[in-house]
Amino acid sequence: MPGLSAPCSVNTATIDALRASEIESIVRSTGFFELPARVDSTNRGAADYITYSITIEDNGRNHTVTLTDPVSDERLMRLINDVRTISPPR
């Protein structure tokens, strides 16, 4: 579907301070930099699921996590939704 695979990008240094604080808090609460590179909640052999790749860069650290719908961690799903709200795919 057009637009679903378009990247979204948010720089917390350039958005509203409250929104930035919320996003940074979610990232900290999930232990994002300690998460495995892939968090998969689908059944083996399942197809046609939406996947999300989230890359966080912070003070020289860089970590990417790929998640598959349904995302079981509510905080990570909130992070996805917040980023898409701030920077919708084009």
N, C-alpha and C positions, 0 to 999 in steps of 0.2 A: 504494500500500500504506500503510495507516495507520501513522503514526509515522515514516516515512522522510523526510517533508518537515518534521518538527518541528525547530525550531532547537535547537542546543546552545550553551551559553555557558560560558566559563571565565574567571575573573578570577585571574590568577596571584598576585595579592597576597593571595588568601584560601585558597589550596590549599597542600598540603604543599610545603615549600621545594624538595625534590629534584625533584618533578614539575614545579614551576614553572620551575626551572632547565633541565630537559630541554626543555620546550616553548619557552622563550625561546631556547635554543640552536638548536633546529630552525628557528625563525623567522629567526634571524640567518644560519644556514648556507644557507638558501634565497635570501637576498637578497630577502625577501618584499616589502619596500617598493619594490623596483625591478622586480618582476614586472609583466607586462602585466595589464590588467583581466580578460582572458580567456585561459586556457591550455586549448586544445582538442586532444585527441589522437584524435578520432574521424574516420572517413572522411566526406567530403562527402555529404550526403543521409542520413546515418545517423540512426536514431530510437531512442527508448526507452533511452537511456543515462542513468545516474544523474549528476546534476550536483551539485557542492558549491560553495557560496559561503562564502568565509572572509573575515571582516573582522577586522583587527587594529588595535587602538587602543593607541598607545604614546607617552607624553609629548607629546601634542598632535597626533601624526601619526595618520592614519586611512587605511587602504587596504583595498580589497576585491578579491579575485581569485576568479573563477569557474572551476572545473575540471570536466572531463568525464571520467567513467570510460571506459577505464582510465587512471588517473593514472600517468604514466610516471616522475615524480620520486618516488623512494622516500621521500625526506624529507617531501615534502608529504603522501604517503599516510600516513606515520607520524603526522604532525601531525593529520590527520583522525581517524585511529584513536584517538590519545591523547585528543583532545577528546571523542570519542564515549564513550570509556571513563570519563572523569572525569565527564561530564555527558551521560548517555544521553538520546536524544530521548524525550519523553513522549507 
